[in-house]
Amino acid sequence: MFHGPFPPAPVAHRDDRLDAFEVGSRRWNALVAMGTCPECGSEMNTALTAQTPMTSIGNVSHRFLSTCTSCWARVYLPVGCAVRDHPSVIGFHTSHGVELDTQPLWNLSWALSREYTTFDSAQSCVHLRIPIETDELHLSVNDGGTIVSIAETG
C-alpha cells in the first residue's frame, strides 16, 4: 500500500520508526506536490498518468508522475497525497474536528483509494471526493497538479 524513501538511521536508532516514516513521507510528498525535487531541490515536471508502477502507492486509477529536471527522481503520487496539505483540505478537516497533521497517510482512505476519484478525460483532470461524516469536499485537480475547483456539500 505504501512505498517511499526512508533513510537508514531511524531504522537503527529510533523506537518510533513508523512515525518517522510517516513524517518523512509527508515532507517528501509535499515537496513533490509543490514542484520541488525532494532529492536535489530542482524543479519537477508533473503530469497525470494512468500508469501504476511497482513502487507506487495507493490503489488509484490516476496519479501524478513528477520527474526531476536535473536528477534521477521520478515520483508517482496519488492525487489525494498531492493535495493533502492544501489549505482547503486542512480547513475542511479542521471544521470537522479532525487534525489532519496527526493522521498518518495510510489512514486517509480518500488519499489512497480509487473509490474517491474519477478521471475527467474531457478536462484532463481528476475529481477527488473527501468525505467526513455527512459532508464532502470536492476538488478538481488539473493535469499539472493545480486545484481548479473546490466545492463543499452536505
Salt bridges, closest charged atoms under 4 A:
ASP16 OD1 - ARG14 NE 2.80
GLU22 OE1 - ARG26 NH2 2.78
GLU22 OE2 - ARG84 NH1 3.42
ASP120 OD2 - HIS127 NE2 3.29
ASP135 OD2 - HIS96 NE2 2.62
GLU136 OE2 - ARG129 NH1 2.99
GLU136 OE1 - HIS138 NE2 2.98
